[in-house]
Amino acid sequence: MMQYRHGTLAAFEQLYRRHKNPLYRYLLRGCGQAETAGELFQDVWASLVRARSNYQPRAKFTTWLYTLAHHRLIDHLRCLPRQPISLSVDDDDETTTPAALWAAEHERPDAQAVAAEQRLNIRRALAALPIEQREAFLLHEEGGLTLDEIAVVSGVGRETVKSRLRYALVKLREALADV
Amino acid sequence: MSEPELPDDRELEDFLAGRSAVSRAYRADAEQQAAPAALDAPVLARAAAPVAQARRLQRWRLPMTLAASVVVAVGVLRLAVNEPAVRAPSIADAAIPAHPERALGDLAATPEPASVEAKAAPAAPALAEVAADAPAAPAPPPPESPFAARAGESRVAPEALLDRKRSATAAAAETRANVAIAAAPAPEPSVAAPTTLAKATDGFSAANSPAPAPKLRSVFEKSTEQSAPPASVQLQGNTADAAKSAPAPSLASARGAIVSTAAAVAAAPAVIPAPNATGRYGPFVLGEATLTAVAEHYQSEVGIAPTVGLSAGADGRTRYRVLEYADRVDPRGPAWFYFDAERKVLASVAVSLRPALAISMVEAQEMLAAPMQIQADAPAACNAPDRPVANITVHYPQYRVYSQRGVYLLLTAPDVVSEIGYFAPCG
């Protein structure tokens, strides 16, 4: 990021390639809509570009990036009426899953079916989680943040984050057990 | 229906370490979902915009830096070229010692007879000694005529001359401030003290001393301008005798004493009126220089002959032998030399200013200060009475006569001086 701040565009491209997919998934799982996720995704990177001159490497770049994403996502969700998040439009779309993945994991058709059902249940369970629990889970899974970093990004205490993760794990574990 | 059991710390740690089944299932699903490639272009374009702008600015940085450097260098060069003309040191500056008090001590140590007035003035004994010593110093060689020297050069603007005097005055004021600390206390109002102090200034008169001590003149005049006018008159009025024998370096060394003397006199009320003084124009002393001497001087020094004629005196009876010189004699304008027909000596010199100058500039240049008289006519020559006119202060043209300096100014309009005259008093 410091290189990009000093005018090296290649450094930004490297950062972008490294973080674009996890960030997009974080936003997609957070808001539940691919189109909205795309807009939020661009907004987050635009915020990063605008804030480059003030960037100070006080913490991990990932923490800073997901802090921007967290704020943008929360702003978006606050503008929406309070309602449970729906499944992403492509969640049930089997065509989005690369066919090679099916062939690479298991050769047995029943095993492939079980795995697909597990992923679908995970998505559904994740979408059903409260936003606080879902975000804590996503920040860890997509951003790779620790408890402390999640606490910083979310603006809550460390124990609060642990509690949210515990509740999230219970519900996701149940979704896996149903398969 | 029982509440599901929350995972313990170990299970949470497994999750945080990526070892839980939930993590594996989620990652297996997440790996299949990537950000749409359509988002890459706008994001990268937005990131590239400020970088490109910075590169454009970077491209102009070197030329702009070079251009700014050239501008600054040219400016500095021009300043350096003009600097010597602006800050040309005067001869008097070079003659001023760094420690005027020390120079004063040197003068005081010279074995010369002290005057009675000096011994009778307890308020400023050292100054009295200086007064006694200064005239006794060996006389310097007669100075070369400043106007004759200028005549061979390009014409110097009166404003430039004024600037030189101003710079000298400013430097003198700074020195005066330093010396004033050690100045003697002001004497009691009496006749003796001003007389003694006046002796101290013998040979320093601005009106009578030769040109090589302009610095000293500026110091002296500056002091007298700030003091009570009658006191300054007293100082100048008693300087008529020893002016020609005053050595310029010694005078400059004693500047601190003069300043102290002037400051002391300023505190005392003046009781003696100013007598008339003899004017001086270049190397010529009014009332002494002869027609032949003046004509020969300009013939030999400048190489020009005058236009000779006769002119009526101010009283309508006296006739003058007049020598008229063009601008080469005085850069300020043509000069007329009036010679007393009876005594055969130079009676007055009138310089017509081209262009006319503000009276403040002329007074500063000529070191003129109050008191002065306002007359309708030029100062009368010998044997011609003054003819003051009522309400002359509001009529122009008018003459402002500084008798204590032997100088008059012709004002053709308020604050506009068109002529400077130097004259000798009658008797």
HADDOCK unambig.tbl for C-alpha pairs under 7 A between the chains (distance, minus, plus):
assign (segid A and resid 7 and name CA) (segid B and resid 51 and name CA) 5.24 0.50 0.50
assign (segid A and resid 9 and name CA) (segid B and resid 48 and name CA) 6.33 0.50 0.50
assign (segid A and resid 9 and name CA) (segid B and resid 51 and name CA) 6.80 0.50 0.50
assign (segid A and resid 20 and name CA) (segid B and resid 35 and name CA) 6.44 0.50 0.50
assign (segid A and resid 21 and name CA) (segid B and resid 34 and name CA) 5.00 0.50 0.50
assign (segid A and resid 21 and name CA) (segid B and resid 35 and name CA) 4.96 0.50 0.50
assign (segid A and resid 24 and name CA) (segid B and resid 35 and name CA) 5.55 0.50 0.50
assign (segid A and resid 38 and name CA) (segid B and resid 39 and name CA) 6.99 0.50 0.50
assign (segid A and resid 42 and name CA) (segid B and resid 43 and name CA) 6.07 0.50 0.50
assign (segid A and resid 45 and name CA) (segid B and resid 43 and name CA) 6.55 0.50 0.50
assign (segid A and resid 46 and name CA) (segid B and resid 46 and name CA) 6.86 0.50 0.50
assign (segid A and resid 49 and name CA) (segid B and resid 47 and name CA) 5.79 0.50 0.50
assign (segid A and resid 97 and name CA) (segid B and resid 32 and name CA) 6.11 0.50 0.50
assign (segid A and resid 98 and name CA) (segid B and resid 32 and name CA) 6.94 0.50 0.50
assign (segid A and resid 119 and name CA) (segid B and resid 25 and name CA) 6.34 0.50 0.50
assign (segid A and resid 119 and name CA) (segid B and resid 26 and name CA) 6.78 0.50 0.50
assign (segid A and resid 119 and name CA) (segid B and resid 29 and name CA) 5.58 0.50 0.50
assign (segid A and resid 122 and name CA) (segid B and resid 26 and name CA) 6.66 0.50 0.50
assign (segid A and resid 166 and name CA) (segid B and resid 6 and name CA) 6.04 0.50 0.50
assign (segid A and resid 166 and name CA) (segid B and resid 7 and name CA) 5.90 0.50 0.50
assign (segid A and resid 166 and name CA) (segid B and resid 12 and name CA) 6.94 0.50 0.50
assign (segid A and resid 167 and name CA) (segid B and resid 6 and name CA) 6.66 0.50 0.50
assign (segid A and resid 170 and name CA) (segid B and resid 6 and name CA) 6.15 0.50 0.50
assign (segid A and resid 170 and name CA) (segid B and resid 7 and name CA) 6.89 0.50 0.50
assign (segid A and resid 172 and name CA) (segid B and resid 22 and name CA) 6.56 0.50 0.50
assign (segid A and resid 173 and name CA) (segid B and resid 22 and name CA) 6.21 0.50 0.50
